[in-house]
Each structure stands twice: as C-alpha cells, then as structure tokens.
Amino acid sequence: MEVVHISAECYPVAKAGGLGDVVGALPKYQNKAGITSKVVMPMYRTPFLYTSDWVVDYKAKAYMGGWEFEYTIIKEVNNKLGFDLYLVDIAGLLDRQKIYGYADDAERFTAFQIAVVHWMSHWNHRPTAVHCHDYHAGLIPFMMQHCYDYHHLRSVPTVLTIHNAQYQGWMPWAQSVLIPKWDLSKKGLLDWGNSINPLAAAIKCAYKITTVSPSYMQELMHHANGLETLIASEKNKCVGILNGIDHEVWNPATDTYLTAHFDVDTVTAGKQKNKEKICEQFGLDATKPLFVFIGRLVGEKAADVLPAALHTAVGAYGAYASYMILGSGDPAVEAGLTNLAYTNKNIKVSLGYNESLSHQLYAAADFLLMPSRVEPCGLNQLYAMRYGTVPMVRSTGGLQDTVVDMGDAGGYGIRFTHANETDIVHAVGRAIEVFENKTHLLWMRERMMQVNHSWEQTVQSYTNVYKSL
C-alpha cells in the first residue's frame, strides 16, 4: 500500500499549527505499520531546507492559465523524518520564507497543486491513495478526475482530511482559467456560494473525508463556515479519526528542550525543576500555580477574552497564581495582553512562535488553558497531558473527546462550557483548589500521563479508510 500525502505544512520543515504536526507524524507511523507513506509539500525557504541533503527527483514545465512555469521536485535523501519527503519549487511563488499570508496565495497553492498532479501523471505506477490535507490540496481530487490531461489518474482514490473548515481557499470565478483544461460540465463541483471553493470541491470529489476528531465531524454538520449542508449531504463518506501525538518528539523523559527530564514516577520533582527555570527566566514565583496559554492569539482560540479574563482572575484570586502567555496573532489581543503584563508582575507574555519555549512551558506549567471557540482536534491538550500539565478546556471538538472533567469518574482535567470571562475565571478557581490538594494533583498527573494518545492506535483507523477505497 502506497499513500501520498499532499500538504502545505509538515513539521519540522514548515509549521503554522496542528496541520504541520499531524503531517509530520502520521506518515512516519504509517511507514512503521508497513504502509509506504510519502509527503509532498512546497519548498519554502525555511532552515530545514538549508540543513538537509537533497537530490533533484524531477523537473518539468506545466501551465497555469496562459503562464507556463517550470517546477522542480527535490527529495530529502537521508529519510530524516521517517518517510520520503518531496518539496516542490516554483520560482516566484513558493520560494518564500512564510507559509501563508501573501496576496497571491491562491495562485501559489494552485500552482503547487498543478505541479503535484502533473508530476504524478508521469509516474510509471499509481499509488494506492492520494491523501489531501485541507484546502491547500483541495483542488487535487477535482483535477485528477476532470482535467483532460490527467484523466489517467481518475482511478486513483483520494482522501481529504479537514483539519480546520474555517479556511476554505475561496477564489473568484475569474481565476477558473488557472486550472488546467477541465470538463466545463463539472463546474458545479468547483462552485460553492458563487465562487470557486477548493475545500468544498474536495468534499464533493474525494472518495472519503476524514476529520481530526469524532466530535468535530458532528460539529461540522452545524458549524462549518457555510459548508454545513454540503457536509451533511456527504456524511456517508465522512469519518472522524482522533489525531495522535508523536510520543518520540513529545516525551518528557527525553525532550532535549527541557532543563530536567522526568516520567510518571518522577513527575513532581521533574516539573518543579522545569518550573523553577521558567520562573527564574521570566521573573515569576515558582511556589505559585503556573497557568499557561500556548497558541495563536485569534478569535478561534478565544484569545480575545484572555485580557479581561486574566484581569478578573487576578482580581478574584489576588497574587496567588502566575500566568504565562506564548503566542502571536491579533494585534489588539497582543496589545491587551502586553498592557496587562506591564501592570501586573504575575502575568508574563512572550509574543511569537517559539518551539523550544513551548516544550519548556508544557513541562513547567501546572495548568494549560484552552478556551477555544473552535478546536477540531487540539494537540496542545495532548502535549500537556503527556507532560503532566492539567488541561483546562472548553467542551468543544476534540477537546471534549480527549479531556475528562475532574468531576466525572476518573477525570483528570477541567472542562467548561462557554468561551467567556465567567467560565474561564471559574475554571481558574477550580484549578487553584486542585493545586492546594497535592495528593489529588499528583493522582491527576499520573493518570493523564498514562493515557495513550500515540499515533500507533490512530494509524489503523486510517488504514481501514484506505482499504475501504
């Protein structure tokens, strides 16, 4: 069985969020399970590119509208990630440092997809399945089936995984000329809301659709940024598969980013040493409970509620706790948090993306706050549990699939209902009570650290999907 993953992200090559973590781990564990799994992604100018060895695998020319472009496929030669990794280079479009955020993103990812399909059309064999991740690869199932030059790929099954349905890659119909010559009678497969919608096209054309948690699959029937009726109509080919985490990367016993290593038997002492290091670095009190937020400072994560919620929490519980925020996003949220930290010594903010600091915070923190409005799966709560950090999550998507509230039988986390100031502050109060009961806190830590969220148990679910094709 051979599966080709097409994605805009893959950790550690280039990552903006959970998509990168998934594509960086799932293929590795599929290969361990006997599936030949490959990843194809754009050749951004990231540090990984310059610190790895590459060989040119293929060079050719293709058309996007009236523009003939040359693309190059390079392959990483040392199998550093545990799977074959291919990068697609297109001068002027993909040769940039950032993944997203350019005015011509529609052209960038369309050209990337054209190059991938053009390249696969020249293979002397056919893969078992082409696995497309989010809208950046959403046009590929359509092109494989309905572009005249690629008709011989029509029999290759395609799978779409929706990591986040909020982003759909909308394109005006004027850009339909960018897609290689296609059967105009199939226009309806591209259209949604009078525009070209790559995610909607993939939902219509892919053989199977997966989401990154069972609860998110159900939520999309009601909250999918305009795609609700489409997903409901295609529900018979949809399945929710909970993401895993890479236990080799996220392991407090071996994590090279940590000051002190620990496991379930040494969690109290190990976490305290890491906490002391972080508190010394940022000027916090290591004797207080440490609450952290790690992620994008955007509305989806309910980051806009954080300034008011933390202000109220400090007012309600005084200086009894410390708070650390790591992330970047909405300038207004960044400013609100920065101003709050300026006036309160118990709140610290580090703006930006910092992989090493995130690992250190998971190891040091007592509690991780995730008040997300939308969380298809969520990986941060899984990382936190792996490091003995109690997750405080809103009951949505994968958060409610993975975190059992401490008030329920066997519960090891804290869940709340609404992404608002009141629920967050109440959750902080519950957490402080737990922190004061060291025996219960230790039991929760030991319990959560032994929950298995590794990729091994998830791979079989994907294997079943491929076999069903």
C-alpha positions in Angstrom: 0.0 0.0 0.0 1.4 3.4 -1.0 -0.1 6.7 0.2 0.9 10.1 -1.0 0.2 13.0 1.5 -0.2 16.4 0.0 0.1 19.3 2.5 1.1 22.9 2.9 2.7 22.1 6.2 4.9 19.4 7.7 6.9 19.7 11.0 9.8 20.3 11.3 10.0 21.5 7.7 7.4 24.3 8.0 4.7 24.6 10.6 2.0 27.1 11.4 -0.3 24.9 13.6 -1.6 21.4 14.2 -1.7 20.6 10.5 2.1 20.6 10.4 2.3 18.4 13.5 -0.1 15.8 12.0 1.6 15.6 8.6 5.0 15.4 10.3 3.9 12.4 12.4 1.2 10.3 10.7 3.3 9.3 7.7 6.1 8.2 10.0 3.9 5.9 12.0 2.2 4.6 8.8 5.6 3.6 7.5 6.3 1.8 10.8 3.0 -0.1 10.3 4.0 -1.2 6.8 2.4 1.4 4.6 4.7 3.2 2.2 3.8 6.8 3.1 5.2 9.9 1.4 4.8 13.7 1.9 4.8 16.3 -0.8 4.8 20.0 0.1 6.0 23.4 -1.1 9.7 24.3 -0.9 9.6 27.2 1.4 12.9 28.8 2.3 13.0 27.5 5.9 16.0 26.4 8.0 15.2 22.8 7.4 15.8 23.3 3.7 19.4 24.5 4.3 20.3 21.9 6.9 19.3 18.8 5.0 20.6 17.0 2.0 18.6 16.9 -1.2 18.6 15.4 -4.7 16.6 16.6 -7.7 13.9 14.0 -8.4 12.1 15.6 -11.3 12.0 18.8 -13.4 9.3 19.7 -15.9 7.1 22.5 -17.1 3.3 22.9 -16.6 0.7 25.5 -17.4 -1.4 27.7 -15.0 -3.7 29.6 -17.3 -1.6 31.1 -20.0 1.5 31.0 -17.9 4.0 28.2 -18.5 6.0 27.6 -15.4 8.9 25.4 -14.5 8.8 23.3 -11.4 11.4 21.2 -9.6 10.8 18.3 -7.3 13.6 17.6 -4.8 13.8 14.7 -2.4 15.4 14.6 1.1 18.0 11.8 0.8 18.6 10.7 4.4 15.0 9.9 5.5 15.4 12.2 8.5 11.7 12.3 9.2 11.0 8.6 8.8 9.3 8.9 5.4 10.1 10.1 1.9 9.8 13.9 1.8 9.5 15.8 -1.5 9.5 19.5 -1.9 8.0 21.4 -4.9 9.8 24.5 -6.0 8.3 27.1 -8.3 10.3 30.3 -8.8 8.5 33.4 -7.8 5.7 31.6 -6.0 6.9 29.0 -3.5 10.4 30.4 -2.8 9.5 32.4 0.3 10.0 32.1 4.0 6.4 32.2 5.2 3.8 29.6 4.5 0.8 31.8 4.3 -0.2 35.5 4.3 0.6 36.6 0.8 -1.8 38.4 -1.6 -1.2 35.7 -4.2 -1.8 32.7 -2.0 -4.5 31.5 -4.4 -2.0 31.4 -7.3 0.8 29.9 -5.1 -1.2 26.9 -3.9 -3.0 26.4 -7.3 0.4 26.2 -9.0 1.7 23.9 -6.3 -1.3 21.5 -6.8 -0.9 21.6 -10.6 2.8 20.7 -10.3 2.0 17.8 -7.9 -0.7 16.3 -10.2 1.5 16.9 -13.3 4.4 15.1 -11.7 2.2 12.1 -10.5 0.8 11.8 -14.0 4.3 11.0 -15.2 4.9 8.2 -12.7 5.2 4.7 -14.1 2.9 3.4 -11.4 -0.2 4.5 -9.5 -0.3 5.0 -5.7 -3.0 3.3 -3.6 -4.4 6.6 -2.5 -3.6 10.4 -2.6 -4.3 11.9 0.8 -5.1 15.7 0.6 -4.9 17.9 3.7 -7.1 21.0 4.0 -7.9 23.4 1.2 -4.3 23.9 0.0 -4.6 20.5 -1.6 -8.4 20.7 -2.2 -8.3 21.1 -6.0 -6.3 17.9 -6.5 -9.2 15.4 -6.4 -11.1 17.5 -9.0 -8.0 17.9 -11.2 -7.3 14.2 -11.1 -10.8 13.3 -12.2 -11.9 16.2 -14.5 -8.8 17.8 -16.0 -8.3 16.4 -19.5 -4.5 16.0 -19.2 -4.8 13.9 -16.0 -7.7 11.6 -16.9 -5.4 8.5 -16.4 -5.3 9.4 -12.7 -9.0 9.2 -12.4 -8.9 5.7 -11.0 -6.6 6.7 -8.1 -8.7 7.2 -4.9 -8.4 10.4 -3.0 -8.9 11.1 0.7 -9.5 14.6 2.2 -8.7 15.3 5.8 -10.3 18.5 7.2 -8.1 20.0 9.8 -9.9 23.3 10.0 -13.0 24.1 7.9 -12.9 27.8 8.7 -10.3 28.2 5.9 -11.5 27.2 2.5 -9.3 28.9 -0.1 -12.1 30.9 -1.9 -11.3 32.1 -5.4 -13.3 34.3 -7.7 -14.6 32.5 -10.9 -12.3 34.7 -13.0 -9.5 32.5 -11.6 -11.0 29.4 -13.1 -8.7 29.8 -16.0 -5.8 28.9 -13.7 -7.0 25.3 -13.5 -5.6 23.1 -16.4 -8.2 22.5 -19.1 -11.2 20.8 -17.5 -14.6 19.5 -18.3 -16.8 22.6 -18.1 -19.9 20.4 -17.4 -18.3 19.8 -14.0 -18.4 23.4 -12.9 -20.8 22.6 -10.1 -18.1 20.5 -8.4 -15.9 23.6 -8.0 -18.7 26.1 -7.1 -20.0 26.9 -3.6 -21.6 30.3 -2.9 -20.9 31.6 -6.4 -17.1 31.2 -6.1 -14.5 28.5 -6.5 -14.2 26.8 -3.1 -11.3 24.4 -3.0 -12.4 22.8 0.3 -15.9 22.3 -1.0 -14.6 20.9 -4.2 -12.6 18.3 -2.3 -15.6 17.4 -0.1 -17.5 16.7 -3.3 -14.8 14.9 -5.2 -12.8 12.9 -2.7 -13.7 9.3 -2.2 -13.5 9.6 1.6 -13.5 12.6 4.1 -11.9 12.4 7.5 -11.9 15.0 10.3 -9.4 15.1 13.1 -11.9 14.1 15.9 -15.3 12.4 16.0 -16.9 15.4 17.8 -15.6 17.8 15.1 -17.2 15.6 12.4 -20.6 16.1 14.2 -20.0 19.9 14.7 -19.3 20.4 11.0 -22.9 19.5 10.3 -23.9 22.7 12.2 -20.8 25.0 12.2 -18.6 24.8 9.1 -18.4 28.4 7.9 -21.0 27.9 5.2 -20.4 24.3 4.3 -22.9 22.8 6.8 -25.4 21.5 4.2 -22.7 20.1 1.9 -21.0 18.2 4.7 -24.4 16.9 5.9 -25.2 15.7 2.4 -21.8 13.9 2.2 -21.9 12.4 5.7 -22.0 8.8 4.4 -18.4 9.1 3.2 -17.2 11.0 6.3 -15.4 9.6 9.4 -13.9 11.3 12.4 -10.5 10.0 13.4 -8.9 11.5 16.5 -5.4 12.8 16.0 -2.4 11.3 17.9 0.8 12.9 19.0 4.3 11.8 18.3 5.5 10.2 21.6 9.1 10.3 20.4 9.1 14.1 20.0 6.8 14.8 23.0 8.4 12.8 25.7 9.4 14.5 29.0 11.9 11.7 29.7 14.0 12.5 26.6 12.9 16.0 25.4 16.2 17.9 24.7 14.5 21.3 25.3 13.9 20.6 29.0 16.0 21.6 32.0 15.1 18.4 33.8 13.8 15.1 32.4 11.0 13.2 34.2 8.5 10.4 33.8 5.3 9.4 35.6 7.3 8.2 38.6 9.3 11.4 39.0 6.7 13.9 37.7 6.5 16.1 40.8 10.2 16.8 41.2 10.8 17.0 37.4 8.1 19.5 36.8 9.2 21.6 39.7 12.8 21.9 38.4 11.4 23.0 35.0 9.1 25.4 36.6 11.8 27.0 38.6 13.9 27.5 35.5 11.0 29.2 33.6 10.0 31.3 36.6 13.6 32.5 37.0 13.7 33.4 33.3 10.5 35.4 33.4 10.5 36.7 36.9 7.7 34.6 38.3 7.2 32.9 41.7 7.8 29.1 41.4 5.8 28.4 44.6 2.5 29.6 42.9 0.4 27.6 40.5 1.5 28.4 36.9 -1.2 28.8 34.2 -0.1 28.9 30.6 -1.7 29.6 27.2 0.2 28.5 24.2 -1.2 29.2 20.7 -2.4 31.7 18.2 -3.9 34.9 19.6 -7.0 34.8 17.5 -10.8 34.6 17.9 -10.9 30.8 17.2 -8.8 30.3 20.3 -10.9 32.8 22.3 -7.7 34.7 22.8 -9.7 38.0 22.7 -11.3 37.0 26.0 -7.9 36.4 27.8 -7.1 40.0 28.8 -10.4 40.6 30.6 -10.4 37.0 32.0 -6.9 37.2 33.4 -7.6 40.7 34.8 -10.7 39.4 36.6 -8.8 36.2 37.8 -6.1 38.4 39.3 -8.8 40.4 41.0 -10.6 37.4 42.3 -7.6 35.3 43.5 -5.1 38.0 44.1 -1.5 37.3 43.6 -1.9 33.6 44.3 -1.2 32.4 40.8 1.1 33.1 37.9 0.2 33.3 34.2 2.3 32.9 31.1 1.1 33.6 27.5 3.1 32.4 24.5 1.7 33.2 21.0 1.0 35.8 18.4 -1.9 36.9 16.3 -4.4 39.7 16.5 -2.5 43.0 17.2 -5.3 44.2 19.5 -5.1 41.0 21.6 -1.3 41.2 21.7 -1.6 44.8 22.9 -4.2 44.0 25.5 -2.1 41.2 27.0 1.1 43.2 26.8 -0.5 46.1 28.7 -1.9 43.7 31.2 1.5 42.2 31.8 3.0 45.7 32.2 0.7 46.5 35.1 0.8 43.0 36.8 4.0 41.3 37.8 2.2 37.9 37.9 1.4 37.9 34.2 4.1 37.5 31.5 3.8 37.5 27.8 6.1 36.2 25.1 4.9 37.2 21.6 5.8 35.0 18.6 6.3 31.3 17.8 8.9 29.5 19.9 9.1 25.8 19.7 11.7 25.3 22.4 9.8 27.6 24.8 6.6 25.8 24.2 8.1 22.5 25.2 9.6 24.1 28.3 6.2 25.6 29.3 4.4 22.3 28.9 6.9 20.7 31.3 6.9 23.6 33.7 3.2 24.6 33.9 0.7 23.2 36.4 -2.3 24.1 34.1 -2.8 24.7 30.4 -5.7 27.0 29.4 -7.6 26.3 26.1 -10.9 28.2 26.0 -11.2 27.7 22.2 -14.3 28.6 20.3 -13.3 26.2 17.6 -10.9 23.3 18.1 -11.2 20.5 15.5 -8.9 18.2 17.5 -6.5 20.1 19.5 -3.0 18.9 20.1 -1.9 21.2 22.9 -4.1 19.5 25.5 -2.5 16.1 24.5 1.0 17.6 24.8 0.1 19.0 28.2 -1.2 15.6 29.4 2.0 13.9 28.2 3.9 16.4 30.5 1.6 16.1 33.5 0.0 19.5 33.0 -3.7 19.7 33.8 -5.7 20.8 30.7 -8.4 23.4 31.2 -10.5 23.3 28.1 -13.8 24.4 26.7 -16.1 21.5 25.8 -15.8 21.6 22.0 -14.5 19.4 19.2 -11.5 17.2 20.1 -11.2 18.9 23.5 -14.3 17.1 24.7 -13.2 13.9 23.1 -9.9 13.9 25.0 -10.3 15.6 28.3 -12.4 14.1 31.1 -13.5 16.6 33.8 -12.2 16.1 37.3 -15.9 16.0 38.5 -16.5 12.8 36.5 -15.4 9.3 37.2 -11.6 9.0 36.6 -11.4 12.7 35.5 -8.0 14.3 35.1 -8.8 17.7 33.5 -11.0 20.7 33.9 -13.8 21.4 31.3 -16.1 24.4 31.0 -19.0 25.3 28.7 -18.5 28.8 27.4 -15.6 30.7 25.9 -16.2 33.7 28.1 -14.7 35.5 31.1 -17.0 34.0 33.7 -16.3 30.4 32.8 -12.6 30.9 32.5 -12.3 32.6 35.9 -14.4 29.8 37.5 -12.1 27.2 35.9 -9.1 29.0 37.4 -10.7 28.8 40.8 -11.2 25.1 40.4 -7.6 24.7 39.3 -6.3 26.6 42.4 -8.3 24.2 44.6 -6.6 21.3 42.9 -3.2 22.8 43.3 -3.7 23.1 47.0 -4.6 19.4 47.3 -1.2 17.9 46.4 -2.4 14.3 46.7 -5.2 14.8 44.2 -2.9 16.8 41.9 -0.4 14.0 41.8 -3.1 11.5 41.1 -4.4 13.6 38.1 -0.9 14.0 36.7 -0.1 10.3 36.9 -3.5 9.4 35.4 -3.2 11.7 32.4 0.4 10.8 31.7 -0.6 7.2 31.2 -3.4 8.0 28.7 -2.3 6.7 25.3 -2.7 9.3 22.5 0.1 8.0 20.4 -0.2 7.7 16.6 0.1 3.9 16.6 -3.6 3.4 17.7 -4.7 6.0 15.1 -2.9 4.5 12.1 -5.2 1.5 12.0 -8.2 3.8 11.5 -6.6 5.4 8.5 -5.6 2.0 7.2 -9.2 1.0 7.3 -10.2 4.1 5.3 -7.6 3.3 2.6 -8.8 -0.3 2.4 -12.4 0.8 2.1 -11.5 2.7 -1.1 
